[in-house]
Amino acid sequence: MRQWLDRESALPAEQERLLRFLKLAEEAGEVAQAVIGATGQNPRKGRSHTWDDVQAELCDVIVTAMVALRTLTPEARQVFEGHLRRIADRVPGAAVR
């Protein structure tokens, strides 16, 4: 996905990288919007989303974060796995396979 985005972008690499980080914030905002919609917290809109919508938006955040990480480093997998191991080391009973 990152390679496709790189090919399609007409922006300088540094600007593209910064925009990918901002895209992550946009996706997180869509999670918040879906939660508000799933709980009916906006009286004007009511229940505009489902918890399935929230799940889908969370998946978009994960994918967008991984694209941003891969944009930052070619060792994205190793960086992510190492980070998961450090988290697991702090959580009793957690294991990373």
Distance bins in CASP14 RR format, pairs under 12 A and 6 or more apart:
PFRMAT RR
TARGET T0000
AUTHOR 0000-0000-0000
RMODE 2
METHOD distances of the structure
MODEL  1
1 7 0 0 0 0 0 1 0 0 0 0 0
1 8 0 0 0 0 0 1 0 0 0 0 0
1 20 0 0 0 0 0 1 0 0 0 0 0
1 60 0 0 0 0 0 1 0 0 0 0 0
1 63 1 0 0 1 0 0 0 0 0 0 0
1 64 0 0 0 0 1 0 0 0 0 0 0
1 66 0 0 0 0 1 0 0 0 0 0 0
1 67 1 0 1 0 0 0 0 0 0 0 0
1 68 0 0 0 0 0 1 0 0 0 0 0
1 69 0 0 0 0 0 1 0 0 0 0 0
1 70 0 0 0 0 1 0 0 0 0 0 0
1 71 0 0 0 0 0 1 0 0 0 0 0
1 76 0 0 0 0 0 1 0 0 0 0 0
2 8 0 0 0 0 0 1 0 0 0 0 0
2 9 0 0 0 0 0 1 0 0 0 0 0
2 13 0 0 0 0 0 1 0 0 0 0 0
2 16 0 0 0 0 0 1 0 0 0 0 0
2 17 0 0 0 0 0 1 0 0 0 0 0
2 20 0 0 0 0 1 0 0 0 0 0 0
2 63 0 0 0 0 0 1 0 0 0 0 0
2 64 0 0 0 0 0 1 0 0 0 0 0
2 65 0 0 0 0 0 1 0 0 0 0 0
2 66 0 0 0 0 1 0 0 0 0 0 0
2 67 1 0 1 0 0 0 0 0 0 0 0
2 68 0 0 0 0 1 0 0 0 0 0 0
2 69 0 0 0 0 1 0 0 0 0 0 0
2 70 1 0 1 0 0 0 0 0 0 0 0
2 71 1 0 1 0 0 0 0 0 0 0 0
2 72 0 0 0 0 0 1 0 0 0 0 0
2 73 0 0 0 0 0 1 0 0 0 0 0
2 74 0 0 0 0 1 0 0 0 0 0 0
2 76 0 0 0 0 1 0 0 0 0 0 0
3 9 0 0 0 0 0 1 0 0 0 0 0
3 67 0 0 0 0 0 1 0 0 0 0 0
3 70 0 0 0 0 1 0 0 0 0 0 0
3 71 0 0 0 0 0 1 0 0 0 0 0
3 74 0 0 0 0 0 1 0 0 0 0 0
4 67 0 0 0 0 1 0 0 0 0 0 0
4 70 0 0 0 0 0 1 0 0 0 0 0
5 11 0 0 0 0 0 1 0 0 0 0 0
5 13 0 0 0 0 0 1 0 0 0 0 0
5 16 1 0 0 1 0 0 0 0 0 0 0
5 17 0 0 0 0 0 1 0 0 0 0 0
5 19 0 0 0 0 1 0 0 0 0 0 0
5 20 1 0 0 1 0 0 0 0 0 0 0
5 23 0 0 0 0 1 0 0 0 0 0 0
5 63 0 0 0 0 0 1 0 0 0 0 0
5 64 0 0 0 0 0 1 0 0 0 0 0
5 67 1 0 0 1 0 0 0 0 0 0 0
5 68 0 0 0 0 0 1 0 0 0 0 0
5 70 0 0 0 0 1 0 0 0 0 0 0
5 71 0 0 0 0 1 0 0 0 0 0 0
6 12 0 0 0 0 0 1 0 0 0 0 0
6 13 0 0 0 0 1 0 0 0 0 0 0
6 16 1 0 0 1 0 0 0 0 0 0 0
6 17 0 0 0 0 0 1 0 0 0 0 0
6 20 0 0 0 0 0 1 0 0 0 0 0
6 67 0 0 0 0 0 1 0 0 0 0 0
6 70 0 0 0 0 0 1 0 0 0 0 0
6 71 0 0 0 0 1 0 0 0 0 0 0
7 16 0 0 0 0 0 1 0 0 0 0 0
8 16 0 0 0 0 1 0 0 0 0 0 0
9 15 0 0 0 0 1 0 0 0 0 0 0
9 16 1 0 1 0 0 0 0 0 0 0 0
9 17 0 0 0 0 0 1 0 0 0 0 0
9 18 0 0 0 0 0 1 0 0 0 0 0
9 19 0 0 0 0 1 0 0 0 0 0 0
9 20 0 0 0 0 1 0 0 0 0 0 0
9 23 0 0 0 0 0 1 0 0 0 0 0
9 71 0 0 0 0 0 1 0 0 0 0 0
10 16 0 0 0 0 1 0 0 0 0 0 0
10 19 0 0 0 0 0 1 0 0 0 0 0
11 17 0 0 0 0 1 0 0 0 0 0 0
11 18 0 0 0 0 1 0 0 0 0 0 0
11 19 1 0 0 1 0 0 0 0 0 0 0
11 20 0 0 0 0 0 1 0 0 0 0 0
12 18 0 0 0 0 1 0 0 0 0 0 0
12 19 0 0 0 0 0 1 0 0 0 0 0
13 19 0 0 0 0 0 1 0 0 0 0 0
13 20 0 0 0 0 0 1 0 0 0 0 0
13 71 0 0 0 0 1 0 0 0 0 0 0
13 72 0 0 0 0 0 1 0 0 0 0 0
14 20 0 0 0 0 0 1 0 0 0 0 0
14 21 0 0 0 0 0 1 0 0 0 0 0
14 71 0 0 0 0 0 1 0 0 0 0 0
14 72 0 0 0 0 0 1 0 0 0 0 0
15 21 0 0 0 0 0 1 0 0 0 0 0
15 22 0 0 0 0 0 1 0 0 0 0 0
15 71 0 0 0 0 0 1 0 0 0 0 0
16 22 0 0 0 0 0 1 0 0 0 0 0
16 23 0 0 0 0 0 1 0 0 0 0 0
16 67 0 0 0 0 0 1 0 0 0 0 0
16 68 0 0 0 0 0 1 0 0 0 0 0
16 71 1 0 0 1 0 0 0 0 0 0 0
16 72 0 0 0 0 0 1 0 0 0 0 0
17 23 0 0 0 0 0 1 0 0 0 0 0
17 24 0 0 0 0 0 1 0 0 0 0 0
17 67 0 0 0 0 0 1 0 0 0 0 0
17 68 1 0 0 1 0 0 0 0 0 0 0
17 69 0 0 0 0 0 1 0 0 0 0 0
17 70 0 0 0 0 0 1 0 0 0 0 0
17 71 1 0 1 0 0 0 0 0 0 0 0
17 72 1 0 0 1 0 0 0 0 0 0 0
17 73 0 0 0 0 0 1 0 0 0 0 0
18 24 0 0 0 0 0 1 0 0 0 0 0
18 25 0 0 0 0 0 1 0 0 0 0 0
18 68 0 0 0 0 1 0 0 0 0 0 0
18 71 0 0 0 0 1 0 0 0 0 0 0
18 72 0 0 0 0 0 1 0 0 0 0 0
19 25 0 0 0 0 0 1 0 0 0 0 0
19 26 0 0 0 0 1 0 0 0 0 0 0
19 64 0 0 0 0 0 1 0 0 0 0 0
19 67 0 0 0 0 0 1 0 0 0 0 0
19 68 0 0 0 0 1 0 0 0 0 0 0
19 71 0 0 0 0 1 0 0 0 0 0 0
20 26 0 0 0 0 0 1 0 0 0 0 0
20 27 0 0 0 0 0 1 0 0 0 0 0
20 63 0 0 0 0 0 1 0 0 0 0 0
20 64 1 0 0 1 0 0 0 0 0 0 0
20 65 0 0 0 0 1 0 0 0 0 0 0
20 66 0 0 0 0 0 1 0 0 0 0 0
20 67 1 0 0 1 0 0 0 0 0 0 0
20 68 1 0 1 0 0 0 0 0 0 0 0
20 69 0 0 0 0 1 0 0 0 0 0 0
20 70 0 0 0 0 1 0 0 0 0 0 0
20 71 1 0 1 0 0 0 0 0 0 0 0
20 72 0 0 0 0 1 0 0 0 0 0 0
21 27 0 0 0 0 0 1 0 0 0 0 0
21 28 0 0 0 0 0 1 0 0 0 0 0
21 64 0 0 0 0 1 0 0 0 0 0 0
21 65 0 0 0 0 1 0 0 0 0 0 0
21 67 0 0 0 0 0 1 0 0 0 0 0
21 68 1 0 1 0 0 0 0 0 0 0 0
21 69 0 0 0 0 0 1 0 0 0 0 0
21 71 0 0 0 0 1 0 0 0 0 0 0
21 72 0 0 0 0 1 0 0 0 0 0 0
22 28 0 0 0 0 0 1 0 0 0 0 0
22 29 0 0 0 0 0 1 0 0 0 0 0
22 64 0 0 0 0 0 1 0 0 0 0 0
22 68 0 0 0 0 1 0 0 0 0 0 0
23 29 0 0 0 0 0 1 0 0 0 0 0
23 30 0 0 0 0 0 1 0 0 0 0 0
23 60 0 0 0 0 1 0 0 0 0 0 0
23 61 0 0 0 0 0 1 0 0 0 0 0
23 63 0 0 0 0 0 1 0 0 0 0 0
23 64 1 0 1 0 0 0 0 0 0 0 0
23 65 0 0 0 0 1 0 0 0 0 0 0
23 66 0 0 0 0 0 1 0 0 0 0 0
23 67 0 0 0 0 1 0 0 0 0 0 0
23 68 1 0 0 1 0 0 0 0 0 0 0
23 71 0 0 0 0 0 1 0 0 0 0 0
24 30 0 0 0 0 0 1 0 0 0 0 0
24 31 0 0 0 0 0 1 0 0 0 0 0
24 60 0 0 0 0 1 0 0 0 0 0 0
24 61 1 0 0 1 0 0 0 0 0 0 0
24 62 0 0 0 0 0 1 0 0 0 0 0
24 63 0 0 0 0 0 1 0 0 0 0 0
24 64 1 0 1 0 0 0 0 0 0 0 0
24 65 1 0 1 0 0 0 0 0 0 0 0
24 66 0 0 0 0 1 0 0 0 0 0 0
24 67 0 0 0 0 1 0 0 0 0 0 0
24 68 1 0 1 0 0 0 0 0 0 0 0
24 69 0 0 0 0 1 0 0 0 0 0 0
24 71 0 0 0 0 0 1 0 0 0 0 0
24 72 0 0 0 0 0 1 0 0 0 0 0
25 31 0 0 0 0 0 1 0 0 0 0 0
25 32 0 0 0 0 0 1 0 0 0 0 0
25 61 0 0 0 0 1 0 0 0 0 0 0
25 64 0 0 0 0 1 0 0 0 0 0 0
25 65 0 0 0 0 0 1 0 0 0 0 0
25 68 0 0 0 0 0 1 0 0 0 0 0
26 32 0 0 0 0 0 1 0 0 0 0 0
26 33 0 0 0 0 0 1 0 0 0 0 0
26 57 0 0 0 0 0 1 0 0 0 0 0
26 60 0 0 0 0 1 0 0 0 0 0 0
26 61 0 0 0 0 1 0 0 0 0 0 0
26 64 0 0 0 0 1 0 0 0 0 0 0
26 65 0 0 0 0 0 1 0 0 0 0 0
26 68 0 0 0 0 0 1 0 0 0 0 0
27 33 0 0 0 0 0 1 0 0 0 0 0
27 34 0 0 0 0 0 1 0 0 0 0 0
27 56 0 0 0 0 0 1 0 0 0 0 0
27 57 1 0 0 1 0 0 0 0 0 0 0
27 58 0 0 0 0 1 0 0 0 0 0 0
27 59 0 0 0 0 1 0 0 0 0 0 0
27 60 1 0 1 0 0 0 0 0 0 0 0
27 61 1 0 1 0 0 0 0 0 0 0 0
27 62 0 0 0 0 1 0 0 0 0 0 0
27 63 0 0 0 0 1 0 0 0 0 0 0
27 64 1 0 1 0 0 0 0 0 0 0 0
27 65 0 0 0 0 1 0 0 0 0 0 0
27 66 0 0 0 0 0 1 0 0 0 0 0
27 67 0 0 0 0 0 1 0 0 0 0 0
27 68 0 0 0 0 1 0 0 0 0 0 0
28 34 0 0 0 0 0 1 0 0 0 0 0
28 35 0 0 0 0 0 1 0 0 0 0 0
28 57 0 0 0 0 1 0 0 0 0 0 0
28 58 0 0 0 0 1 0 0 0 0 0 0
28 60 0 0 0 0 1 0 0 0 0 0 0
28 61 1 0 1 0 0 0 0 0 0 0 0
28 62 0 0 0 0 0 1 0 0 0 0 0
28 64 0 0 0 0 1 0 0 0 0 0 0
28 65 0 0 0 0 1 0 0 0 0 0 0
28 68 0 0 0 0 0 1 0 0 0 0 0
29 35 0 0 0 0 1 0 0 0 0 0 0
29 36 0 0 0 0 1 0 0 0 0 0 0
29 54 0 0 0 0 0 1 0 0 0 0 0
29 57 0 0 0 0 1 0 0 0 0 0 0
29 58 0 0 0 0 0 1 0 0 0 0 0
29 60 0 0 0 0 0 1 0 0 0 0 0
29 61 0 0 0 0 1 0 0 0 0 0 0
29 64 0 0 0 0 0 1 0 0 0 0 0
30 36 0 0 0 0 0 1 0 0 0 0 0
30 37 0 0 0 0 0 1 0 0 0 0 0
30 49 0 0 0 0 1 0 0 0 0 0 0
30 53 0 0 0 0 1 0 0 0 0 0 0
30 54 0 0 0 0 1 0 0 0 0 0 0
30 56 0 0 0 0 1 0 0 0 0 0 0
30 57 1 0 1 0 0 0 0 0 0 0 0
30 58 0 0 0 0 1 0 0 0 0 0 0
30 59 0 0 0 0 0 1 0 0 0 0 0
30 60 1 0 0 1 0 0 0 0 0 0 0
30 61 0 0 0 0 1 0 0 0 0 0 0
30 64 0 0 0 0 1 0 0 0 0 0 0
31 37 0 0 0 0 0 1 0 0 0 0 0
31 38 0 0 0 0 0 1 0 0 0 0 0
31 49 0 0 0 0 0 1 0 0 0 0 0
31 51 0 0 0 0 0 1 0 0 0 0 0
31 53 0 0 0 0 1 0 0 0 0 0 0
31 54 1 0 0 1 0 0 0 0 0 0 0
31 55 0 0 0 0 1 0 0 0 0 0 0
31 56 0 0 0 0 1 0 0 0 0 0 0
31 57 1 0 1 0 0 0 0 0 0 0 0
31 58 1 0 1 0 0 0 0 0 0 0 0
31 59 0 0 0 0 1 0 0 0 0 0 0
31 60 0 0 0 0 1 0 0 0 0 0 0
31 61 1 0 1 0 0 0 0 0 0 0 0
31 62 0 0 0 0 0 1 0 0 0 0 0
31 64 0 0 0 0 0 1 0 0 0 0 0
31 65 0 0 0 0 0 1 0 0 0 0 0
32 38 0 0 0 0 0 1 0 0 0 0 0
32 39 0 0 0 0 0 1 0 0 0 0 0
32 41 0 0 0 0 0 1 0 0 0 0 0
32 42 0 0 0 0 0 1 0 0 0 0 0
32 49 0 0 0 0 0 1 0 0 0 0 0
32 53 0 0 0 0 0 1 0 0 0 0 0
32 54 0 0 0 0 1 0 0 0 0 0 0
32 57 0 0 0 0 1 0 0 0 0 0 0
32 58 0 0 0 0 0 1 0 0 0 0 0
32 61 0 0 0 0 0 1 0 0 0 0 0
33 39 0 0 0 0 0 1 0 0 0 0 0
33 40 0 0 0 0 0 1 0 0 0 0 0
33 41 0 0 0 0 0 1 0 0 0 0 0
33 42 0 0 0 0 1 0 0 0 0 0 0
33 45 0 0 0 0 1 0 0 0 0 0 0
33 48 0 0 0 0 1 0 0 0 0 0 0
33 49 1 0 0 1 0 0 0 0 0 0 0
33 53 0 0 0 0 1 0 0 0 0 0 0
33 54 0 0 0 0 1 0 0 0 0 0 0
33 57 1 0 0 1 0 0 0 0 0 0 0
33 60 0 0 0 0 0 1 0 0 0 0 0
34 40 0 0 0 0 0 1 0 0 0 0 0
34 41 0 0 0 0 0 1 0 0 0 0 0
34 42 0 0 0 0 0 1 0 0 0 0 0
34 45 0 0 0 0 0 1 0 0 0 0 0
34 47 0 0 0 0 0 1 0 0 0 0 0
34 48 0 0 0 0 1 0 0 0 0 0 0
34 49 1 0 1 0 0 0 0 0 0 0 0
34 50 0 0 0 0 1 0 0 0 0 0 0
34 51 0 0 0 0 1 0 0 0 0 0 0
34 52 0 0 0 0 1 0 0 0 0 0 0
34 53 1 0 1 0 0 0 0 0 0 0 0
34 54 1 0 1 0 0 0 0 0 0 0 0
34 55 0 0 0 0 1 0 0 0 0 0 0
34 56 1 0 0 1 0 0 0 0 0 0 0
34 57 1 0 1 0 0 0 0 0 0 0 0
34 58 0 0 0 0 1 0 0 0 0 0 0
34 59 0 0 0 0 0 1 0 0 0 0 0
34 60 0 0 0 0 1 0 0 0 0 0 0
34 61 0 0 0 0 0 1 0 0 0 0 0
35 41 0 0 0 0 1 0 0 0 0 0 0
35 42 0 0 0 0 0 1 0 0 0 0 0
35 47 0 0 0 0 0 1 0 0 0 0 0
35 48 0 0 0 0 0 1 0 0 0 0 0
35 49 1 0 0 1 0 0 0 0 0 0 0
35 50 0 0 0 0 0 1 0 0 0 0 0
35 51 0 0 0 0 1 0 0 0 0 0 0
35 53 0 0 0 0 1 0 0 0 0 0 0
35 54 1 0 1 0 0 0 0 0 0 0 0
35 55 0 0 0 0 0 1 0 0 0 0 0
35 57 0 0 0 0 1 0 0 0 0 0 0
35 58 0 0 0 0 1 0 0 0 0 0 0
36 42 1 0 1 0 0 0 0 0 0 0 0
36 43 0 0 0 0 0 1 0 0 0 0 0
36 44 0 0 0 0 0 1 0 0 0 0 0
36 45 0 0 0 0 1 0 0 0 0 0 0
36 46 0 0 0 0 1 0 0 0 0 0 0
36 47 0 0 0 0 1 0 0 0 0 0 0
36 48 0 0 0 0 1 0 0 0 0 0 0
36 49 1 0 0 1 0 0 0 0 0 0 0
36 53 0 0 0 0 0 1 0 0 0 0 0
36 54 0 0 0 0 1 0 0 0 0 0 0
36 57 0 0 0 0 0 1 0 0 0 0 0
37 43 0 0 0 0 0 1 0 0 0 0 0
37 44 0 0 0 0 0 1 0 0 0 0 0
37 45 1 0 0 1 0 0 0 0 0 0 0
37 46 1 0 0 1 0 0 0 0 0 0 0
37 47 1 0 0 1 0 0 0 0 0 0 0
37 48 1 0 1 0 0 0 0 0 0 0 0
37 49 1 0 1 0 0 0 0 0 0 0 0
37 50 0 0 0 0 1 0 0 0 0 0 0
37 51 0 0 0 0 1 0 0 0 0 0 0
37 53 1 0 0 1 0 0 0 0 0 0 0
37 54 0 0 0 0 1 0 0 0 0 0 0
37 57 0 0 0 0 0 1 0 0 0 0 0
38 45 0 0 0 0 0 1 0 0 0 0 0
38 46 0 0 0 0 0 1 0 0 0 0 0
38 47 1 0 0 1 0 0 0 0 0 0 0
38 48 0 0 0 0 1 0 0 0 0 0 0
38 49 1 0 1 0 0 0 0 0 0 0 0
38 50 1 0 1 0 0 0 0 0 0 0 0
38 51 1 0 1 0 0 0 0 0 0 0 0
38 52 0 0 0 0 1 0 0 0 0 0 0
38 53 1 0 0 1 0 0 0 0 0 0 0
38 54 1 0 1 0 0 0 0 0 0 0 0
38 55 0 0 0 0 0 1 0 0 0 0 0
38 56 0 0 0 0 0 1 0 0 0 0 0
38 57 0 0 0 0 0 1 0 0 0 0 0
38 58 0 0 0 0 0 1 0 0 0 0 0
39 45 0 0 0 0 0 1 0 0 0 0 0
39 46 0 0 0 0 1 0 0 0 0 0 0
39 47 1 0 0 1 0 0 0 0 0 0 0
39 48 0 0 0 0 0 1 0 0 0 0 0
39 49 0 0 0 0 1 0 0 0 0 0 0
39 50 0 0 0 0 0 1 0 0 0 0 0
39 51 0 0 0 0 1 0 0 0 0 0 0
39 53 0 0 0 0 0 1 0 0 0 0 0
39 54 0 0 0 0 1 0 0 0 0 0 0
40 46 1 0 1 0 0 0 0 0 0 0 0
40 47 1 0 1 0 0 0 0 0 0 0 0
40 48 1 0 0 1 0 0 0 0 0 0 0
40 49 0 0 0 0 1 0 0 0 0 0 0
40 50 0 0 0 0 0 1 0 0 0 0 0
40 51 0 0 0 0 0 1 0 0 0 0 0
41 47 0 0 0 0 1 0 0 0 0 0 0
41 48 0 0 0 0 0 1 0 0 0 0 0
41 49 0 0 0 0 0 1 0 0 0 0 0
42 48 1 0 0 1 0 0 0 0 0 0 0
42 49 0 0 0 0 0 1 0 0 0 0 0
47 53 0 0 0 0 0 1 0 0 0 0 0
48 54 0 0 0 0 0 1 0 0 0 0 0
49 55 0 0 0 0 0 1 0 0 0 0 0
49 56 0 0 0 0 1 0 0 0 0 0 0
49 57 0 0 0 0 1 0 0 0 0 0 0
50 56 0 0 0 0 1 0 0 0 0 0 0
50 57 0 0 0 0 0 1 0 0 0 0 0
51 57 0 0 0 0 0 1 0 0 0 0 0
51 58 0 0 0 0 0 1 0 0 0 0 0
52 58 0 0 0 0 0 1 0 0 0 0 0
52 59 0 0 0 0 0 1 0 0 0 0 0
53 59 0 0 0 0 0 1 0 0 0 0 0
53 60 0 0 0 0 0 1 0 0 0 0 0
54 60 0 0 0 0 0 1 0 0 0 0 0
54 61 0 0 0 0 0 1 0 0 0 0 0
55 61 0 0 0 0 0 1 0 0 0 0 0
55 62 0 0 0 0 0 1 0 0 0 0 0
56 62 0 0 0 0 0 1 0 0 0 0 0
56 63 0 0 0 0 0 1 0 0 0 0 0
57 63 0 0 0 0 0 1 0 0 0 0 0
57 64 0 0 0 0 0 1 0 0 0 0 0
58 64 0 0 0 0 0 1 0 0 0 0 0
58 65 0 0 0 0 0 1 0 0 0 0 0
59 65 0 0 0 0 0 1 0 0 0 0 0
59 66 0 0 0 0 0 1 0 0 0 0 0
60 66 0 0 0 0 0 1 0 0 0 0 0
60 67 0 0 0 0 0 1 0 0 0 0 0
61 67 0 0 0 0 0 1 0 0 0 0 0
61 68 0 0 0 0 0 1 0 0 0 0 0
62 68 0 0 0 0 0 1 0 0 0 0 0
62 69 0 0 0 0 0 1 0 0 0 0 0
62 80 0 0 0 0 0 1 0 0 0 0 0
63 69 0 0 0 0 0 1 0 0 0 0 0
63 70 0 0 0 0 0 1 0 0 0 0 0
64 70 0 0 0 0 0 1 0 0 0 0 0
64 71 0 0 0 0 0 1 0 0 0 0 0
65 71 0 0 0 0 0 1 0 0 0 0 0
65 72 0 0 0 0 0 1 0 0 0 0 0
65 76 0 0 0 0 1 0 0 0 0 0 0
65 79 0 0 0 0 0 1 0 0 0 0 0
65 80 0 0 0 0 1 0 0 0 0 0 0
65 83 0 0 0 0 0 1 0 0 0 0 0
66 72 0 0 0 0 0 1 0 0 0 0 0
66 73 0 0 0 0 0 1 0 0 0 0 0
66 76 1 0 0 1 0 0 0 0 0 0 0
66 77 0 0 0 0 1 0 0 0 0 0 0
66 79 0 0 0 0 0 1 0 0 0 0 0
66 80 1 0 0 1 0 0 0 0 0 0 0
66 83 0 0 0 0 0 1 0 0 0 0 0
67 73 0 0 0 0 0 1 0 0 0 0 0
67 76 0 0 0 0 1 0 0 0 0 0 0
68 76 0 0 0 0 1 0 0 0 0 0 0
68 79 0 0 0 0 0 1 0 0 0 0 0
68 80 0 0 0 0 0 1 0 0 0 0 0
69 75 0 0 0 0 1 0 0 0 0 0 0
69 76 1 0 1 0 0 0 0 0 0 0 0
69 77 0 0 0 0 1 0 0 0 0 0 0
69 78 0 0 0 0 0 1 0 0 0 0 0
69 79 1 0 0 1 0 0 0 0 0 0 0
69 80 1 0 0 1 0 0 0 0 0 0 0
69 81 0 0 0 0 0 1 0 0 0 0 0
69 82 0 0 0 0 0 1 0 0 0 0 0
69 83 0 0 0 0 1 0 0 0 0 0 0
70 76 1 0 1 0 0 0 0 0 0 0 0
70 77 0 0 0 0 1 0 0 0 0 0 0
70 78 0 0 0 0 0 1 0 0 0 0 0
70 79 0 0 0 0 1 0 0 0 0 0 0
70 80 0 0 0 0 1 0 0 0 0 0 0
72 79 0 0 0 0 1 0 0 0 0 0 0
72 80 0 0 0 0 0 1 0 0 0 0 0
73 79 1 0 1 0 0 0 0 0 0 0 0
73 80 0 0 0 0 1 0 0 0 0 0 0
73 83 0 0 0 0 0 1 0 0 0 0 0
75 81 0 0 0 0 1 0 0 0 0 0 0
75 82 0 0 0 0 0 1 0 0 0 0 0
75 83 0 0 0 0 0 1 0 0 0 0 0
76 82 0 0 0 0 0 1 0 0 0 0 0
76 83 0 0 0 0 0 1 0 0 0 0 0
77 83 0 0 0 0 0 1 0 0 0 0 0
77 84 0 0 0 0 0 1 0 0 0 0 0
78 84 0 0 0 0 0 1 0 0 0 0 0
78 85 0 0 0 0 0 1 0 0 0 0 0
79 85 0 0 0 0 0 1 0 0 0 0 0
79 86 0 0 0 0 0 1 0 0 0 0 0
80 86 0 0 0 0 0 1 0 0 0 0 0
80 87 0 0 0 0 0 1 0 0 0 0 0
80 96 0 0 0 0 0 1 0 0 0 0 0
81 87 0 0 0 0 0 1 0 0 0 0 0
81 88 0 0 0 0 0 1 0 0 0 0 0
81 96 1 0 0 1 0 0 0 0 0 0 0
81 97 0 0 0 0 0 1 0 0 0 0 0
82 88 0 0 0 0 1 0 0 0 0 0 0
82 89 0 0 0 0 1 0 0 0 0 0 0
82 96 0 0 0 0 1 0 0 0 0 0 0
83 89 0 0 0 0 0 1 0 0 0 0 0
83 90 0 0 0 0 0 1 0 0 0 0 0
83 96 0 0 0 0 1 0 0 0 0 0 0
84 90 0 0 0 0 0 1 0 0 0 0 0
84 91 0 0 0 0 0 1 0 0 0 0 0
84 94 0 0 0 0 1 0 0 0 0 0 0
84 95 0 0 0 0 0 1 0 0 0 0 0
84 96 1 0 1 0 0 0 0 0 0 0 0
84 97 0 0 0 0 1 0 0 0 0 0 0
85 91 0 0 0 0 0 1 0 0 0 0 0
85 94 0 0 0 0 1 0 0 0 0 0 0
85 95 0 0 0 0 1 0 0 0 0 0 0
85 96 1 0 1 0 0 0 0 0 0 0 0
85 97 0 0 0 0 0 1 0 0 0 0 0
86 94 0 0 0 0 0 1 0 0 0 0 0
86 96 0 0 0 0 1 0 0 0 0 0 0
87 93 0 0 0 0 0 1 0 0 0 0 0
87 94 1 0 0 1 0 0 0 0 0 0 0
87 95 0 0 0 0 0 1 0 0 0 0 0
87 96 1 0 0 1 0 0 0 0 0 0 0
88 94 1 0 1 0 0 0 0 0 0 0 0
88 95 1 0 0 1 0 0 0 0 0 0 0
88 96 1 0 1 0 0 0 0 0 0 0 0
88 97 0 0 0 0 1 0 0 0 0 0 0
89 95 0 0 0 0 0 1 0 0 0 0 0
89 96 0 0 0 0 1 0 0 0 0 0 0
90 96 0 0 0 0 0 1 0 0 0 0 0
END
